[in-house]
Amino acid sequence: MPMSSYKKGIILAGGTGSRLYPETRTVSKQLLPVFDKPMIHYPLTTLILAGIHEILIISTPNHLGSFEHLLGDGHDLGISLQYAAQVTPDGLPEAYVIGRRFIGSDNVVMVLGDNIFYGPHFEQQLATATSRRSGGTIFVKTIEDANRYGVLELDPEGRPLSLEEKPAKPKSNLAVTGIYFFDNRVLDIAADLTPSARGETEIVDVIRHYLDLGELCVEQLDSECAWLDAGTHESLTLAARSIEEAQRQDGIKIGCPEQAALTMGFIAEKHREAGGSGAT
């Protein structure tokens, strides 16, 4: 596998979860079950499969204790987990402001806490993204309702050309997914952003910065790779059904941090059998 240029990862698990009321009145959206495991296990597994050892979980002050109770310090997975509060949902790029001290001088990959990825080629694409020393990498997927997300337009040579946030008339059907790889310059880029009309800073503005520099790389998820955004009742139900079916058909566990840690060599089989985090 290519040498990784990424050491730090962030899971953004904040927000009010308003689209999942009333379930989220008392519990974080990312602690709700997606079939047989908490939602947070899926992005955590993604970061482990990307080879990330140091991970910061950002959530609301009310929910941080629950995440820490569930996941601990990461020792059983061969990683280091830290926690930080996002007091108000002021936009995805705020994660880089909150995590500035944690990130330090390193590159960083951020994954949204309600995004689920799995597929036969996904791990190789993660390795490719982490091998890039500078610039940014986004993951996109062809979907029918791309206008619900950021939409990426490519030129005839397959290079990124433009990016629009939830356009009424999208220029393509390539939706930007919730995983972002950026070099250390993202810290200053995020800090200098101006809030949009929604009153939040926007991740598309960060991506556009790298696009304008000509330093944005794109990984396209193929039809065999699933991308599930479990942020609504409908998509949460669909995600649970998809995970159940895929696990039954393929005979594998999806979103299992222990299995990912074992695969990546973070822990040994003996260590997993001795206890582990309880992630199955």
Buried (B, 14 or more C-beta within 10 A) or exposed (E): EEEBBBBBBBBBBBBBBEBBEEEBEEBBBBBBEBBBBBBBBBBBBBBBBBBBBBBBBBBBEEBBEBBBEBBEEBEBBBBBBBBBEBEEBBBBBBBBBBBBEBBEEBBBBBBBBBBBBBBEEBBEBBBBBBBBEEBBBBBBBEBEEBBEBBBBBBEEEEEBBBBBBEBEEBBBBBBBBBBBBBBBBBBEBBEEBEBEEEEBBBBBBBBBBBBEEEBBBBBBBEEEBBBBBBBEEEBBEBBBEBBBEBBEEEEEBBBBBBBBBBBBEBBEEEBBEEEBBEBE
